Every structure is written in C-alpha cells, then in structure tokens.
Amino acid sequence: MARATLTRDEVLAAAASLVKQHGPAALTMRKLAAELGTAVTSIYWHVGNRESLLDALVERTVQEMGAIRPAGRTPVERILSVARILRRELRERPHLIAMVHERGLTERMFLPAQQALVHEVHAAGLRGARAADAVRAVQFQIVGYLLVERNRERSPAQSPAESDLWDPPPGAAGGTPAAAPDDPDLARALARPADPERLFLLSVRALVRSLLAPADPPRP
C-alpha cells in the first residue's frame, strides 16, 4: 500500500542512503519508490526527474558538509577537530562527494571548512599570505591523506605484505629483523598493521604546530 504522506526531505534522505551504499548508478526512481513504499509518480512530484534529483542530492551534500563546528581550547586542538570532522564526513559519503566534484561544486563544498580554518589561524595570530598558506596546507593534508588511505584500502592483496617484509626471517638470532638490524623496535612496529586514525592525527598535529610556530626573523 502506498504511503499517504511523503516529504521532499524524506525522498532526498532515502536517495542519499541508496547512493551512499551502492553508488549513483543504483539510484532509479523505481527503486527509490520501492524503498519509500510509495508510487513512482509521487517521487516525480516531489523532486522532478532523476537529473533534478541528483542536483538536489548534490546541493544537500554541499549543505551537510558545511556543518563543521570546531572544538577544543587551543587553535591547534580546534584545527585538529576541523580536520577530523572533514576526514570523517568525506569518508562517509564518497559517492556523493564524487557527484559534487563532477558538477564542479567541490570548491564551494570546501568553503565552510576553509572559513573555519581561517577563523582558527587568525586566532593563532596568522594573517595574510601566511594564514592562507596554513589553511591550504591543512586542507591539502586532509584530502591527500584520504586519497592515500582509500588507495591502500582498494589495492589488491599484497604479497609479500608489509608485515612479511619487516618480520624477522625464520631462525633469525634473537628474533632480530633483517630489514632493520640496528632498530628492532622500529621493525616490529612496522610489522604491525597501521592505525590510520592515529597517523592522521599525528601528521595533522605536527603540520599545524609547525604552521602556527612563530616565523623566523629575517636574516640581516
């Protein structure tokens, strides 16, 4: 039985869920109607045709990505919170982000995050070109890290794996790894799986502290 009432927001939320899970190709008006328990004509009435629906989804994604609220007591902590939120939001909706990119709205989507970063670097005392460099460096670090992260997740199984390359060979004296005989602790650490979240925070924190550090005085 078809639903008696339906809102545009409900249609967009269901469409976004389908795209998140299966990609844009899986989004058909018939499948969306079945998901909502309504008639296809009702979908058309609320959002127009499929292209109009995709446009509305893109606009909705841009608006959602603008809801960034920094947290923390220091500029470093607050910038780190922006980076963490942005990475999480980008990871959660790769198909929708790709649609935003295809429609040429990527820069607009990132504007709220940039504005949040500008506020924090201003609070740290940076101005002008140095502040702009700091904002872009943090943004590029987030996006670049995410691309590397996704590439590692999607790459085929490696043989030998990183752990195999750093593990000590069978029968090695004292279990000392051959790859780093002078630093067995390092080799054992590299043999363990990487923690992407910890490495992300480590790299962004180091970058931000460097960017916000007092500038070196000019040489005479």
C-alpha positions, 0 to 999 in steps of 0.5 A: 500500500502506498504511503499517504504522506511523503516529504521532499526531505524524506525522498532526498534522505532515502536517495542519499542512503541508496547512493551512499551504499551502492553508488549513483548508478543504483539510484532509479526512481523505481527503486527509490519508490520501492524503498519509500513504499510509495508510487513512482509518480509521487517521487516525480512530484516531489523532486522532478526527474532523476537529473533534478534529483541528483542536483538536489542530492548534490546541493544537500551534500554541499549543505551537510558538509558545511556543518563543521563546528570546531572544538577544543581550547587551543587553535591547534586542538580546534584545527585538529577537530576541523580536520577530523570532522572533514576526514570523517564526513568525506569518508562517509559519503564518497559517492556523493562527494564524487557527484559534487566534484563532477558538477564542479561544486567541490570548491564551494563544498570546501568553503565552510571548512576553509572559513573555519580554518581561517577563523582558527589561524587568525586566532593563532595570530596568522594573517595574510599570505601566511594564514592562507598558506596554513589553511591550504596546507591543512586542507591539502593534508586532509584530502591527500591523506584520504586519497592515500588511505582509500588507495591502500584500502582498494589495492589488491592483496599484497604479497609479500605484505608489509608485515612479511617484509619487516618480520624477522626471517625464520631462525633469525638470532634473537628474533632480530629483523633483517630489514632493520638490524640496528632498530628492532623496535622500529621493525616490529612496529612496522610489522604491525598493521597501521592505525590510520586514525592515529597517523592522521592525527599525528601528521595533522598535529605536527603540520599545524604546530609547525604552521602556527610556530612563530616565523623566523626573523629575517636574516640581516 
